[in-house]
Amino acid sequence: MSVRINVSLPEDTFEKLCQEVGPRKRSRFISTAIERVLRDKRAERLAAEYREAAAEIRRVNTELEGVIGDGID
C-alpha cells in the first residue's frame, strides 16, 4: 500500500534528481533513500543506547569492585 504525500524540494535538488532518475522512477528512488536514512538513524540511535548501557555497566562494576573483596581475607 502506498500513501500519497506532497513534498517540497529545493529547486537545485529537484534538478539533480531529474538528471539521475527518470520521471516514472522518482517515487521509488525517494522511498529507497528515505528508508536508508531511517535505517541509518535507527542504527545510530541503537549504537548510542548500547554505549550508554555499556558505560552504566562499567560504572556499576567499578562500584562493586570494592564491595566484592570486602570481608574475604
PyMOL Python script that loads the backbone (N, CA, C, O; Angstrom):
from pymol import cmd

cmd.read_pdbstr("""\
ATOM      1  N   MET A   1       0.836  -1.172   0.000  1.00  0.00           N
ATOM      2  CA  MET A   1       0.000   0.000   0.000  1.00  0.00           C
ATOM      3  C   MET A   1       0.885   1.241   0.000  1.00  0.00           C
ATOM      4  O   MET A   1       1.910   1.273   0.682  1.00  0.00           O
ATOM      5  N   SER A   2       0.512   2.220  -0.729  1.00  0.00           N
ATOM      6  CA  SER A   2       1.244   3.477  -0.808  1.00  0.00           C
ATOM      7  C   SER A   2       0.389   4.612  -0.295  1.00  0.00           C
ATOM      8  O   SER A   2      -0.840   4.558  -0.348  1.00  0.00           O
ATOM      9  N   VAL A   3       1.049   5.634   0.202  1.00  0.00           N
ATOM     10  CA  VAL A   3       0.389   6.837   0.663  1.00  0.00           C
ATOM     11  C   VAL A   3       0.932   7.997  -0.152  1.00  0.00           C
ATOM     12  O   VAL A   3       2.145   8.152  -0.290  1.00  0.00           O
ATOM     13  N   ARG A   4       0.058   8.790  -0.679  1.00  0.00           N
ATOM     14  CA  ARG A   4       0.483   9.945  -1.472  1.00  0.00           C
ATOM     15  C   ARG A   4       0.719  11.117  -0.530  1.00  0.00           C
ATOM     16  O   ARG A   4      -0.125  11.444   0.304  1.00  0.00           O
ATOM     17  N   ILE A   5       1.904  11.753  -0.680  1.00  0.00           N
ATOM     18  CA  ILE A   5       2.220  12.937   0.111  1.00  0.00           C
ATOM     19  C   ILE A   5       2.715  14.037  -0.818  1.00  0.00           C
ATOM     20  O   ILE A   5       3.091  13.776  -1.961  1.00  0.00           O
ATOM     21  N   ASN A   6       2.710  15.240  -0.328  1.00  0.00           N
ATOM     22  CA  ASN A   6       3.216  16.373  -1.075  1.00  0.00           C
ATOM     23  C   ASN A   6       4.497  16.837  -0.389  1.00  0.00           C
ATOM     24  O   ASN A   6       4.478  17.178   0.794  1.00  0.00           O
ATOM     25  N   VAL A   7       5.600  16.852  -1.118  1.00  0.00           N
ATOM     26  CA  VAL A   7       6.899  17.208  -0.557  1.00  0.00           C
ATOM     27  C   VAL A   7       7.482  18.352  -1.364  1.00  0.00           C
ATOM     28  O   VAL A   7       7.407  18.359  -2.592  1.00  0.00           O
ATOM     29  N   SER A   8       8.060  19.312  -0.672  1.00  0.00           N
ATOM     30  CA  SER A   8       8.739  20.416  -1.348  1.00  0.00           C
ATOM     31  C   SER A   8      10.241  20.184  -1.294  1.00  0.00           C
ATOM     32  O   SER A   8      10.790  19.828  -0.251  1.00  0.00           O
ATOM     33  N   LEU A   9      10.895  20.387  -2.425  1.00  0.00           N
ATOM     34  CA  LEU A   9      12.343  20.242  -2.514  1.00  0.00           C
ATOM     35  C   LEU A   9      12.946  21.544  -3.013  1.00  0.00           C
ATOM     36  O   LEU A   9      12.307  22.275  -3.770  1.00  0.00           O
ATOM     37  N   PRO A  10      14.165  21.840  -2.599  1.00  0.00           N
ATOM     38  CA  PRO A  10      14.851  22.970  -3.216  1.00  0.00           C
ATOM     39  C   PRO A  10      14.977  22.701  -4.725  1.00  0.00           C
ATOM     40  O   PRO A  10      15.143  21.555  -5.145  1.00  0.00           O
ATOM     41  N   GLU A  11      14.897  23.741  -5.513  1.00  0.00           N
ATOM     42  CA  GLU A  11      14.911  23.586  -6.968  1.00  0.00           C
ATOM     43  C   GLU A  11      16.151  22.857  -7.460  1.00  0.00           C
ATOM     44  O   GLU A  11      16.057  21.997  -8.336  1.00  0.00           O
ATOM     45  N   ASP A  12      17.315  23.190  -6.907  1.00  0.00           N
ATOM     46  CA  ASP A  12      18.543  22.524  -7.363  1.00  0.00           C
ATOM     47  C   ASP A  12      18.544  21.039  -7.027  1.00  0.00           C
ATOM     48  O   ASP A  12      19.077  20.231  -7.787  1.00  0.00           O
ATOM     49  N   THR A  13      17.948  20.672  -5.888  1.00  0.00           N
ATOM     50  CA  THR A  13      17.835  19.257  -5.520  1.00  0.00           C
ATOM     51  C   THR A  13      16.928  18.539  -6.506  1.00  0.00           C
ATOM     52  O   THR A  13      17.233  17.431  -6.946  1.00  0.00           O
ATOM     53  N   PHE A  14      15.822  19.167  -6.848  1.00  0.00           N
ATOM     54  CA  PHE A  14      14.901  18.564  -7.808  1.00  0.00           C
ATOM     55  C   PHE A  14      15.581  18.388  -9.169  1.00  0.00           C
ATOM     56  O   PHE A  14      15.406  17.355  -9.815  1.00  0.00           O
ATOM     57  N   GLU A  15      16.343  19.372  -9.603  1.00  0.00           N
ATOM     58  CA  GLU A  15      17.049  19.278 -10.888  1.00  0.00           C
ATOM     59  C   GLU A  15      18.054  18.127 -10.874  1.00  0.00           C
ATOM     60  O   GLU A  15      18.173  17.392 -11.854  1.00  0.00           O
ATOM     61  N   LYS A  16      18.774  17.970  -9.765  1.00  0.00           N
ATOM     62  CA  LYS A  16      19.726  16.853  -9.651  1.00  0.00           C
ATOM     63  C   LYS A  16      18.991  15.518  -9.682  1.00  0.00           C
ATOM     64  O   LYS A  16      19.446  14.566 -10.315  1.00  0.00           O
ATOM     65  N   LEU A  17      17.863  15.453  -9.003  1.00  0.00           N
ATOM     66  CA  LEU A  17      17.050  14.243  -9.010  1.00  0.00           C
ATOM     67  C   LEU A  17      16.614  13.900 -10.430  1.00  0.00           C
ATOM     68  O   LEU A  17      16.701  12.747 -10.853  1.00  0.00           O
ATOM     69  N   CYS A  18      16.150  14.898 -11.156  1.00  0.00           N
ATOM     70  CA  CYS A  18      15.686  14.687 -12.530  1.00  0.00           C
ATOM     71  C   CYS A  18      16.822  14.217 -13.443  1.00  0.00           C
ATOM     72  O   CYS A  18      16.594  13.435 -14.366  1.00  0.00           O
ATOM     73  N   GLN A  19      18.021  14.686 -13.189  1.00  0.00           N
ATOM     74  CA  GLN A  19      19.175  14.278 -14.003  1.00  0.00           C
ATOM     75  C   GLN A  19      19.533  12.814 -13.758  1.00  0.00           C
ATOM     76  O   GLN A  19      20.001  12.126 -14.666  1.00  0.00           O
ATOM     77  N   GLU A  20      19.316  12.345 -12.545  1.00  0.00           N
ATOM     78  CA  GLU A  20      19.728  10.991 -12.169  1.00  0.00           C
ATOM     79  C   GLU A  20      18.636   9.943 -12.341  1.00  0.00           C
ATOM     80  O   GLU A  20      18.929   8.774 -12.588  1.00  0.00           O
ATOM     81  N   VAL A  21      17.373  10.358 -12.210  1.00  0.00           N
ATOM     82  CA  VAL A  21      16.276   9.400 -12.139  1.00  0.00           C
ATOM     83  C   VAL A  21      15.176   9.811 -13.113  1.00  0.00           C
ATOM     84  O   VAL A  21      14.804  10.981 -13.202  1.00  0.00           O
ATOM     85  N   GLY A  22      14.677   8.837 -13.823  1.00  0.00           N
ATOM     86  CA  GLY A  22      13.590   9.098 -14.770  1.00  0.00           C
ATOM     87  C   GLY A  22      12.303   9.484 -14.063  1.00  0.00           C
ATOM     88  O   GLY A  22      12.128   9.182 -12.882  1.00  0.00           O
ATOM     89  N   PRO A  23      11.397  10.149 -14.777  1.00  0.00           N
ATOM     90  CA  PRO A  23      10.155  10.654 -14.175  1.00  0.00           C
ATOM     91  C   PRO A  23       9.283   9.573 -13.539  1.00  0.00           C
ATOM     92  O   PRO A  23       8.615   9.852 -12.543  1.00  0.00           O
ATOM     93  N   ARG A  24       9.264   8.376 -14.063  1.00  0.00           N
ATOM     94  CA  ARG A  24       8.400   7.315 -13.526  1.00  0.00           C
ATOM     95  C   ARG A  24       9.094   6.521 -12.420  1.00  0.00           C
ATOM     96  O   ARG A  24       8.532   5.556 -11.901  1.00  0.00           O
ATOM     97  N   LYS A  25      10.312   6.924 -12.062  1.00  0.00           N
ATOM     98  CA  LYS A  25      11.065   6.171 -11.057  1.00  0.00           C
ATOM     99  C   LYS A  25      11.405   7.014  -9.823  1.00  0.00           C
ATOM    100  O   LYS A  25      12.081   6.531  -8.915  1.00  0.00           O
ATOM    101  N   ARG A  26      10.952   8.239  -9.785  1.00  0.00           N
ATOM    102  CA  ARG A  26      11.311   9.145  -8.687  1.00  0.00           C
ATOM    103  C   ARG A  26      10.733   8.695  -7.346  1.00  0.00           C
ATOM    104  O   ARG A  26      11.426   8.750  -6.330  1.00  0.00           O
ATOM    105  N   SER A  27       9.496   8.260  -7.329  1.00  0.00           N
ATOM    106  CA  SER A  27       8.886   7.842  -6.063  1.00  0.00           C
ATOM    107  C   SER A  27       9.666   6.699  -5.430  1.00  0.00           C
ATOM    108  O   SER A  27       9.950   6.722  -4.232  1.00  0.00           O
ATOM    109  N   ARG A  28      10.015   5.692  -6.243  1.00  0.00           N
ATOM    110  CA  ARG A  28      10.781   4.554  -5.717  1.00  0.00           C
ATOM    111  C   ARG A  28      12.147   5.019  -5.228  1.00  0.00           C
ATOM    112  O   ARG A  28      12.607   4.581  -4.173  1.00  0.00           O
ATOM    113  N   PHE A  29      12.800   5.901  -5.981  1.00  0.00           N
ATOM    114  CA  PHE A  29      14.111   6.417  -5.597  1.00  0.00           C
ATOM    115  C   PHE A  29      14.027   7.152  -4.257  1.00  0.00           C
ATOM    116  O   PHE A  29      14.839   6.912  -3.363  1.00  0.00           O
ATOM    117  N   ILE A  30      13.049   8.042  -4.118  1.00  0.00           N
ATOM    118  CA  ILE A  30      12.885   8.811  -2.886  1.00  0.00           C
ATOM    119  C   ILE A  30      12.535   7.880  -1.726  1.00  0.00           C
ATOM    120  O   ILE A  30      13.059   8.044  -0.624  1.00  0.00           O
ATOM    121  N   SER A  31      11.669   6.921  -1.961  1.00  0.00           N
ATOM    122  CA  SER A  31      11.296   5.964  -0.921  1.00  0.00           C
ATOM    123  C   SER A  31      12.512   5.174  -0.438  1.00  0.00           C
ATOM    124  O   SER A  31      12.704   4.991   0.764  1.00  0.00           O
ATOM    125  N   THR A  32      13.325   4.710  -1.376  1.00  0.00           N
ATOM    126  CA  THR A  32      14.530   3.959  -1.019  1.00  0.00           C
ATOM    127  C   THR A  32      15.507   4.834  -0.237  1.00  0.00           C
ATOM    128  O   THR A  32      16.105   4.384   0.740  1.00  0.00           O
ATOM    129  N   ALA A  33      15.665   6.077  -0.668  1.00  0.00           N
ATOM    130  CA  ALA A  33      16.570   6.995   0.030  1.00  0.00           C
ATOM    131  C   ALA A  33      16.089   7.243   1.463  1.00  0.00           C
ATOM    132  O   ALA A  33      16.892   7.255   2.396  1.00  0.00           O
ATOM    133  N   ILE A  34      14.795   7.437   1.632  1.00  0.00           N
ATOM    134  CA  ILE A  34      14.247   7.664   2.971  1.00  0.00           C
ATOM    135  C   ILE A  34      14.444   6.427   3.838  1.00  0.00           C
ATOM    136  O   ILE A  34      14.828   6.539   5.002  1.00  0.00           O
ATOM    137  N   GLU A  35      14.184   5.246   3.278  1.00  0.00           N
ATOM    138  CA  GLU A  35      14.371   4.007   4.038  1.00  0.00           C
ATOM    139  C   GLU A  35      15.816   3.862   4.503  1.00  0.00           C
ATOM    140  O   GLU A  35      16.063   3.451   5.637  1.00  0.00           O
ATOM    141  N   ARG A  36      16.765   4.192   3.645  1.00  0.00           N
ATOM    142  CA  ARG A  36      18.190   4.103   4.027  1.00  0.00           C
ATOM    143  C   ARG A  36      18.521   5.069   5.153  1.00  0.00           C
ATOM    144  O   ARG A  36      19.201   4.699   6.110  1.00  0.00           O
ATOM    145  N   VAL A  37      18.050   6.292   5.047  1.00  0.00           N
ATOM    146  CA  VAL A  37      18.337   7.282   6.086  1.00  0.00           C
ATOM    147  C   VAL A  37      17.694   6.862   7.403  1.00  0.00           C
ATOM    148  O   VAL A  37      18.322   6.971   8.456  1.00  0.00           O
ATOM    149  N   LEU A  38      16.464   6.388   7.359  1.00  0.00           N
ATOM    150  CA  LEU A  38      15.802   5.934   8.579  1.00  0.00           C
ATOM    151  C   LEU A  38      16.533   4.747   9.201  1.00  0.00           C
ATOM    152  O   LEU A  38      16.685   4.687  10.421  1.00  0.00           O
ATOM    153  N   ARG A  39      16.986   3.805   8.378  1.00  0.00           N
ATOM    154  CA  ARG A  39      17.744   2.655   8.883  1.00  0.00           C
ATOM    155  C   ARG A  39      19.039   3.122   9.539  1.00  0.00           C
ATOM    156  O   ARG A  39      19.410   2.631  10.605  1.00  0.00           O
ATOM    157  N   ASP A  40      19.729   4.076   8.899  1.00  0.00           N
ATOM    158  CA  ASP A  40      20.980   4.600   9.457  1.00  0.00           C
ATOM    159  C   ASP A  40      20.736   5.333  10.779  1.00  0.00           C
ATOM    160  O   ASP A  40      21.503   5.181  11.730  1.00  0.00           O
ATOM    161  N   LYS A  41      19.667   6.124  10.831  1.00  0.00           N
ATOM    162  CA  LYS A  41      19.347   6.848  12.059  1.00  0.00           C
ATOM    163  C   LYS A  41      19.006   5.876  13.189  1.00  0.00           C
ATOM    164  O   LYS A  41      19.393   6.094  14.338  1.00  0.00           O
ATOM    165  N   ARG A  42      18.284   4.808  12.864  1.00  0.00           N
ATOM    166  CA  ARG A  42      17.951   3.802  13.879  1.00  0.00           C
ATOM    167  C   ARG A  42      19.217   3.126  14.381  1.00  0.00           C
ATOM    168  O   ARG A  42      19.371   2.908  15.583  1.00  0.00           O
ATOM    169  N   ALA A  43      20.126   2.790  13.466  1.00  0.00           N
ATOM    170  CA  ALA A  43      21.384   2.158  13.858  1.00  0.00           C
ATOM    171  C   ALA A  43      22.212   3.090  14.741  1.00  0.00           C
ATOM    172  O   ALA A  43      22.819   2.645  15.716  1.00  0.00           O
ATOM    173  N   GLU A  44      22.239   4.367  14.407  1.00  0.00           N
ATOM    174  CA  GLU A  44      22.957   5.343  15.230  1.00  0.00           C
ATOM    175  C   GLU A  44      22.345   5.438  16.621  1.00  0.00           C
ATOM    176  O   GLU A  44      23.062   5.482  17.620  1.00  0.00           O
ATOM    177  N   ARG A  45      21.009   5.468  16.682  1.00  0.00           N
ATOM    178  CA  ARG A  45      20.320   5.545  17.968  1.00  0.00           C
ATOM    179  C   ARG A  45      20.600   4.310  18.820  1.00  0.00           C
ATOM    180  O   ARG A  45      20.865   4.421  20.017  1.00  0.00           O
ATOM    181  N   LEU A  46      20.539   3.125  18.191  1.00  0.00           N
ATOM    182  CA  LEU A  46      20.819   1.892  18.931  1.00  0.00           C
ATOM    183  C   LEU A  46      22.263   1.855  19.418  1.00  0.00           C
ATOM    184  O   LEU A  46      22.527   1.426  20.541  1.00  0.00           O
ATOM    185  N   ALA A  47      23.198   2.299  18.583  1.00  0.00           N
ATOM    186  CA  ALA A  47      24.607   2.330  18.976  1.00  0.00           C
ATOM    187  C   ALA A  47      24.798   3.253  20.180  1.00  0.00           C
ATOM    188  O   ALA A  47      25.545   2.924  21.102  1.00  0.00           O
ATOM    189  N   ALA A  48      24.128   4.401  20.174  1.00  0.00           N
ATOM    190  CA  ALA A  48      24.228   5.325  21.302  1.00  0.00           C
ATOM    191  C   ALA A  48      23.638   4.692  22.565  1.00  0.00           C
ATOM    192  O   ALA A  48      24.192   4.840  23.655  1.00  0.00           O
ATOM    193  N   GLU A  49      22.520   3.991  22.417  1.00  0.00           N
ATOM    194  CA  GLU A  49      21.910   3.323  23.571  1.00  0.00           C
ATOM    195  C   GLU A  49      22.827   2.229  24.114  1.00  0.00           C
ATOM    196  O   GLU A  49      22.944   2.073  25.329  1.00  0.00           O
ATOM    197  N   TYR A  50      23.476   1.473  23.233  1.00  0.00           N
ATOM    198  CA  TYR A  50      24.418   0.447  23.673  1.00  0.00           C
ATOM    199  C   TYR A  50      25.615   1.061  24.382  1.00  0.00           C
ATOM    200  O   TYR A  50      26.086   0.522  25.383  1.00  0.00           O
ATOM    201  N   ARG A  51      26.119   2.202  23.865  1.00  0.00           N
ATOM    202  CA  ARG A  51      27.243   2.877  24.522  1.00  0.00           C
ATOM    203  C   ARG A  51      26.841   3.340  25.918  1.00  0.00           C
ATOM    204  O   ARG A  51      27.612   3.200  26.867  1.00  0.00           O
ATOM    205  N   GLU A  52      25.630   3.894  26.045  1.00  0.00           N
ATOM    206  CA  GLU A  52      25.140   4.330  27.357  1.00  0.00           C
ATOM    207  C   GLU A  52      25.014   3.150  28.309  1.00  0.00           C
ATOM    208  O   GLU A  52      25.398   3.243  29.474  1.00  0.00           O
ATOM    209  N   ALA A  53      24.478   2.046  27.817  1.00  0.00           N
ATOM    210  CA  ALA A  53      24.321   0.854  28.660  1.00  0.00           C
ATOM    211  C   ALA A  53      25.684   0.314  29.088  1.00  0.00           C
ATOM    212  O   ALA A  53      25.863  -0.081  30.239  1.00  0.00           O
ATOM    213  N   ALA A  54      26.635   0.298  28.168  1.00  0.00           N
ATOM    214  CA  ALA A  54      27.979  -0.190  28.496  1.00  0.00           C
ATOM    215  C   ALA A  54      28.631   0.711  29.541  1.00  0.00           C
ATOM    216  O   ALA A  54      29.293   0.217  30.454  1.00  0.00           O
ATOM    217  N   ALA A  55      28.454   2.018  29.418  1.00  0.00           N
ATOM    218  CA  ALA A  55      29.007   2.944  30.402  1.00  0.00           C
ATOM    219  C   ALA A  55      28.383   2.702  31.776  1.00  0.00           C
ATOM    220  O   ALA A  55      29.079   2.735  32.791  1.00  0.00           O
ATOM    221  N   GLU A  56      27.080   2.459  31.807  1.00  0.00           N
ATOM    222  CA  GLU A  56      26.400   2.179  33.074  1.00  0.00           C
ATOM    223  C   GLU A  56      26.902   0.871  33.679  1.00  0.00           C
ATOM    224  O   GLU A  56      27.110   0.799  34.891  1.00  0.00           O
ATOM    225  N   ILE A  57      27.099  -0.150  32.874  1.00  0.00           N
ATOM    226  CA  ILE A  57      27.615  -1.435  33.362  1.00  0.00           C
ATOM    227  C   ILE A  57      29.020  -1.250  33.924  1.00  0.00           C
ATOM    228  O   ILE A  57      29.344  -1.791  34.982  1.00  0.00           O
ATOM    229  N   ARG A  58      29.861  -0.480  33.213  1.00  0.00           N
ATOM    230  CA  ARG A  58      31.225  -0.219  33.721  1.00  0.00           C
ATOM    231  C   ARG A  58      31.168   0.530  35.055  1.00  0.00           C
ATOM    232  O   ARG A  58      31.934   0.236  35.972  1.00  0.00           O
ATOM    233  N   ARG A  59      30.256   1.500  35.155  1.00  0.00           N
ATOM    234  CA  ARG A  59      30.125   2.261  36.395  1.00  0.00           C
ATOM    235  C   ARG A  59      29.720   1.351  37.557  1.00  0.00           C
ATOM    236  O   ARG A  59      30.299   1.424  38.641  1.00  0.00           O
ATOM    237  N   VAL A  60      28.733   0.502  37.329  1.00  0.00           N
ATOM    238  CA  VAL A  60      28.270  -0.415  38.371  1.00  0.00           C
ATOM    239  C   VAL A  60      29.383  -1.393  38.743  1.00  0.00           C
ATOM    240  O   VAL A  60      29.610  -1.655  39.925  1.00  0.00           O
ATOM    241  N   ASN A  61      30.075  -1.933  37.742  1.00  0.00           N
ATOM    242  CA  ASN A  61      31.170  -2.863  38.028  1.00  0.00           C
ATOM    243  C   ASN A  61      32.267  -2.205  38.843  1.00  0.00           C
ATOM    244  O   ASN A  61      32.829  -2.824  39.747  1.00  0.00           O
ATOM    245  N   THR A  62      32.573  -0.957  38.530  1.00  0.00           N
ATOM    246  CA  THR A  62      33.595  -0.230  39.282  1.00  0.00           C
ATOM    247  C   THR A  62      33.156  -0.051  40.730  1.00  0.00           C
ATOM    248  O   THR A  62      33.960  -0.220  41.647  1.00  0.00           O
ATOM    249  N   GLU A  63      31.896   0.288  40.941  1.00  0.00           N
ATOM    250  CA  GLU A  63      31.375   0.439  42.303  1.00  0.00           C
ATOM    251  C   GLU A  63      31.418  -0.879  43.061  1.00  0.00           C
ATOM    252  O   GLU A  63      31.680  -0.898  44.263  1.00  0.00           O
ATOM    253  N   LEU A  64      31.163  -1.978  42.364  1.00  0.00           N
ATOM    254  CA  LEU A  64      31.103  -3.276  43.017  1.00  0.00           C
ATOM    255  C   LEU A  64      32.488  -3.876  43.279  1.00  0.00           C
ATOM    256  O   LEU A  64      32.618  -4.766  44.120  1.00  0.00           O
ATOM    257  N   GLU A  65      33.506  -3.413  42.586  1.00  0.00           N
ATOM    258  CA  GLU A  65      34.844  -3.988  42.760  1.00  0.00           C
ATOM    259  C   GLU A  65      35.299  -3.910  44.227  1.00  0.00           C
ATOM    260  O   GLU A  65      35.859  -4.868  44.759  1.00  0.00           O
ATOM    261  N   GLY A  66      35.060  -2.795  44.854  1.00  0.00           N
ATOM    262  CA  GLY A  66      35.438  -2.647  46.257  1.00  0.00           C
ATOM    263  C   GLY A  66      34.601  -3.501  47.180  1.00  0.00           C
ATOM    264  O   GLY A  66      35.107  -3.998  48.186  1.00  0.00           O
ATOM    265  N   VAL A  67      33.345  -3.682  46.866  1.00  0.00           N
ATOM    266  CA  VAL A  67      32.434  -4.442  47.700  1.00  0.00           C
ATOM    267  C   VAL A  67      32.725  -5.930  47.634  1.00  0.00           C
ATOM    268  O   VAL A  67      32.623  -6.625  48.645  1.00  0.00           O
ATOM    269  N   ILE A  68      33.087  -6.430  46.458  1.00  0.00           N
ATOM    270  CA  ILE A  68      33.296  -7.869  46.277  1.00  0.00           C
ATOM    271  C   ILE A  68      34.433  -8.377  47.147  1.00  0.00           C
ATOM    272  O   ILE A  68      34.357  -9.483  47.683  1.00  0.00           O
ATOM    273  N   GLY A  69      35.478  -7.589  47.294  1.00  0.00           N
ATOM    274  CA  GLY A  69      36.628  -8.027  48.079  1.00  0.00           C
ATOM    275  C   GLY A  69      36.480  -7.818  49.572  1.00  0.00           C
ATOM    276  O   GLY A  69      37.274  -8.354  50.345  1.00  0.00           O
ATOM    277  N   ASP A  70      35.487  -7.054  50.002  1.00  0.00           N
ATOM    278  CA  ASP A  70      35.319  -6.775  51.433  1.00  0.00           C
ATOM    279  C   ASP A  70      34.994  -8.042  52.215  1.00  0.00           C
ATOM    280  O   ASP A  70      34.099  -8.803  51.848  1.00  0.00           O
ATOM    281  N   GLY A  71      35.733  -8.254  53.293  1.00  0.00           N
ATOM    282  CA  GLY A  71      35.456  -9.359  54.209  1.00  0.00           C
ATOM    283  C   GLY A  71      35.965 -10.695  53.739  1.00  0.00           C
ATOM    284  O   GLY A  71      35.748 -11.702  54.413  1.00  0.00           O
ATOM    285  N   ILE A  72      36.639 -10.743  52.596  1.00  0.00           N
ATOM    286  CA  ILE A  72      37.184 -12.028  52.131  1.00  0.00           C
ATOM    287  C   ILE A  72      38.698 -11.973  52.315  1.00  0.00           C
ATOM    288  O   ILE A  72      39.433 -11.535  51.430  1.00  0.00           O
ATOM    289  N   ASP A  73      39.141 -12.423  53.472  1.00  0.00           N
ATOM    290  CA  ASP A  73      40.584 -12.464  53.759  1.00  0.00           C
ATOM    291  C   ASP A  73      41.013 -13.813  54.216  1.00  0.00           C
ATOM    292  O   ASP A  73      42.193 -14.022  54.499  1.00  0.00           O
TER     293      ASP A  73
END
""", "prot")
cmd.dss("prot")
cmd.show_as("cartoon", "prot")
cmd.util.cbc("prot")
cmd.orient("prot")
